Amino acid sequence: GQGEMHLQIAIDRLNNRYGLGIVTQPPGVPYKEAIRKSITQRSKFKRQTGGHGQFGDVVLDIKPLPRGSGFQFSDTIKGGTVPKQYIPSVEAGVKDYLVKGPLGFPVVDVAVTLTDGSFHTVDSSDLAFRTAGRMAMSEAMPQCGSVILEPVLNVEITIPSEYTSKANSVISSRRGQILGFDPKEGWAGWDVVHAHMPQSEVHDLIIDLRSLSHGVSTFTWEFDHLSELVGKEADQVLAAARSDDTGH
């Protein structure tokens, strides 16, 4: 849709024509989280429930990576302190945890190295080491200084030149960064404005742009990078995430 009014017309039409009860909600923003501090964590999973028990013991070095690095896992195991066949299970346990970090979002830009550990010849298993890997992350990550990362989009706005300055004001009011503008090739009297804007600020941008340009402005966007979110905006995102978790 081209905005909330456009979507509401489509929803009303579906309701009137087919009697459908339409449930709507704003598009979600795929926030991520990352860490500021490094830590070394030892965690041991040990369970005895009759017969064979469960045992896995791991030492993980957890470090932040530069933005855009993603996730890296490695090991420096020597002397078989953790048998090779269990190392992929440790990585799987780490990945299990990274789906939802301490702030409630997927964790990115982190390096995890398995440096040491121990095993039991009878009680160790893939499941035990996977559990130990997940435990180590859950115990360590709250101490690593988590931060929220928001997606920032590369936005191009096509607009008559007489409205370019107004478009720039709209971008700035939505926490955007204006990168510049160029005359639109082959379109006399039109500009293309280039900007970076948080994805959370783009949802109904078209309404403001169409309003200031008498309905003729358009824009396109694509993902550009993740940027640390701070201050009241970060507090609001956290509060909303916690509200969703509790069902309120």
HELIX and SHEET records of a PDB file:
HELIX    1   1 GLU A    4  TYR A   18  1                                  15    
HELIX    2   2 LYS A   84  TYR A   86  5                                   3    
HELIX    3   3 ILE A   87  LEU A   98  1                                  12    
HELIX    4   4 ASP A  126  ALA A  140  1                                  15    
HELIX    5   5 MET A  141  GLN A  143  5                                   3    
HELIX    6   6 SER A  161  TYR A  163  5                                   3    
HELIX    7   7 THR A  164  SER A  173  1                                  10    
HELIX    8   8 GLN A  199  GLU A  201  5                                   3    
HELIX    9   9 LEU A  205  LEU A  212  1                                   8    
HELIX   10  10 GLY A  231  THR A  246  1                                  16    
SHEET    1   A 4 LYS A  32  ILE A  35  0                                        
SHEET    2   A 4 SER A 146  PRO A 160 -1                                        
SHEET    3   A 4 TRP A 190  PRO A 198 -1                                        
SHEET    4   A 4 GLN A 177  PRO A 183 -1                                        
SHEET    1   B 3 LYS A  32  ILE A  35  0                                        
SHEET    2   B 3 SER A 146  PRO A 160 -1                                        
SHEET    3   B 3 THR A 218  LEU A 229 -1                                        
SHEET    1   C 4 ILE A  39  ARG A  47  0                                        
SHEET    2   C 4 GLN A  54  PRO A  64 -1                                        
SHEET    3   C 4 VAL A 110  SER A 118 -1                                        
SHEET    4   C 4 PHE A  71  ASP A  75  1                                        
END                                                                             
